[in-house]
Amino acid sequence: MPTVIRARPSVPLSRAPQKANDGQLVSIALFCGIGLLISLVAVMFGEQGSWH
């Protein structure tokens, strides 16, 4: 007869802290996206002096 093993997580899962982390993730993603866009524009226009 098969035995069923059920494991309970030691830390209870809640959605409240994840909502706070979502705001941080969005702000970091926007910051990185803006930085990548600025870098792309600088490379396209051949701005060499602004990197040093």
N, C-alpha and C positions, 0 to 999 in steps of 0.2 A: 504494500500500500504506500503511495507516495506521501512524503511529508512536506508540509507547507511551512516555510520559514518566513516570518514577517519581521522586518527590521524597522524600528521606529527611529526617526532622526533624533539625535540628542539635543539639537537646537530647534526650538519650535519655529516653523516657518510663518512669517507675517509679511504683509504687504506694505505696512507703514514705512519701514526704513527704505524699501526699494523705491518708493515715490520720491524720497529725498535724493536718492542716488540718481534718479532719472534727470532731475534738474541739473545736477553736476555734470552728467554725461552730455546733456544738450549744450551746456556752456562750453565744455571742452571741445566738443565737435565743431561748434561755431568758430571758436578761436583757431582751431587747426585749419578749418576750411578757409577762413579769411587769410591766414598766413600762406596757405598753398596758392590761393588766388593771386595774392600780391607777388609771390615768388614767380608764378607763371607769367604774369604781366611783365615783370622785370626781365625775365629771360627772353620773352618775345621781343621786347624793345631793345635788347642788348645793353642793358644797364650794367656796366662792369664796375664802375667806381663806387657804387653804393654798397657793395659787399665788403669793402675793406674798412 
